[in-house]
Amino acid sequence: MSTFEVNFDGLVGPTHNYAGLSYGNVASSEHSGLVASPRKAALQGLDKMLALHRLGLQQAVLPPHERPHLPTLHKMGFKARKPAAVLQRVFKQDPQLLAGVCSASAMWVANAATVSPFADTADGKTHFTPANLSSMFHRAIEVQTTAAVLAAIFQGEDYLHHAALSADPQCADEGAANHTRFCTDYGEPGVELFVYGRSAQAELLLPKEFPARQTFEASKEIAGNHGLSAARTVFAQQNPAAIDAGVFHNDVIAVGNRNLLFYHQLAFANTTELRQQLDRGFGNDELNYIEVPSDDVSLEDAVASYLFNSQLLSTPGKPGHTLIVPAECQETVSVSRYLQQLEADNELIDQVLPFDLRQSMNNGGGPACLRLRVVMNTQQLAGLQARVILNDELHSRLRNWINKHYRDRLAPDDLRDPSLLLESLTALDELTGILNLSSIYEFQK
Ligand code: SUG
């Protein structure tokens, strides 16, 4: 039976906007207050999905969340008979809160959960832990829907769904954005790498300016719950200087696939130790590394271009790896030069393919942020009840759905518009039909 890595991409939601909500995420701060295009954002993401499907990869889709999230406002005491009155009151009293409950941040599904494939776990099931995303309010409200969506899609004996970790500061968890798996073949046992920014216990050097989001304690608890073997699990600290340069998740500065880790020289606190541990875990097979020196690409250029937020993929018919990079990589001189050389000279990299994901990039979300990787075999793929695997037909239905329901422009002031709420919920209600998902949203219950 064949085993694949399936990329589940988050579909951008109808309320995509630029609210500057993520301190420490340079792009989010820089684009705060600009007018966004939800339609363009969703179509850019969908184009990437189609391209990967056409490369012969298994590509799937995850739905956006219910936004504006009225249940959160109700819980906080904002109650009125009409939703329009609630939105208006919140806008007047706390526009930042309104932006928070309107954020389409659930699109960055690399933060949705940590997934350990069946080949790595003690019970042979694929384990999911939805991320609590407790570092930021607008992201923490994603947890419940994420859990519902994952449970609705991955049903049956092959999967085990854990509850999100408790939301205390020591257990802050940002999901797969700080988790990488190495293996020879996707169906073979792999080495799982968890990268953290802070810890309550150890005397670590911490970033001086920006918050470190992922804790060691969270990573450790997830590895334990997922039943991973200690010999094949590695924990490593992010370089605090990288966090201060805008690397709020490890996937902004390193990416791995199968037997390759592609990373920046300044990504980790102790690279030598990390590589020794990975090599030990990997055993007799060779794990390859491509380290990008600061002299070639500065940390600043890495963050501006999102070079490392690329997707590193094994495409059918190619012996090495394909790198899916954001278009910004072509516009950053050092990065463009580096990539040209890499593609020409390094036999591990077969091709570098740029994608225009500017709408998401402006909020700090590149190609890798938009996808959650799940290893699945042929039988598991065939057993999915939900219609989430992308093919030409689903692509064209989703394209029509976006064009029908999404606005072309959305400014921060538009978030209080009650018709945006109506448009958004109407679209999502139709989407659950297209994807053959049960009632996953609170407004459907
Ligand atoms: O959590 N941006 C997201 C970007 C997440 C990127 N994910 C990964 N690197 N895996 C964040 O900072 C910005 C929203 C705003 O400002 O409107 C935001 O939430």
Boltz pocket constraint, residues with backbone or C-beta under 6 A from the ligand:
constraints:
  - pocket:
      binder: B
      contacts: [[A, 17], [A, 18], [A, 19], [A, 20], [A, 21], [A, 22], [A, 25], [A, 28], [A, 29], [A, 103], [A, 105], [A, 108], [A, 110], [A, 111], [A, 139], [A, 177], [A, 248], [A, 249], [A, 251], [A, 252], [A, 363], [A, 364], [A, 365], [A, 366], [A, 368], [A, 369]]
      max_distance: 6.0
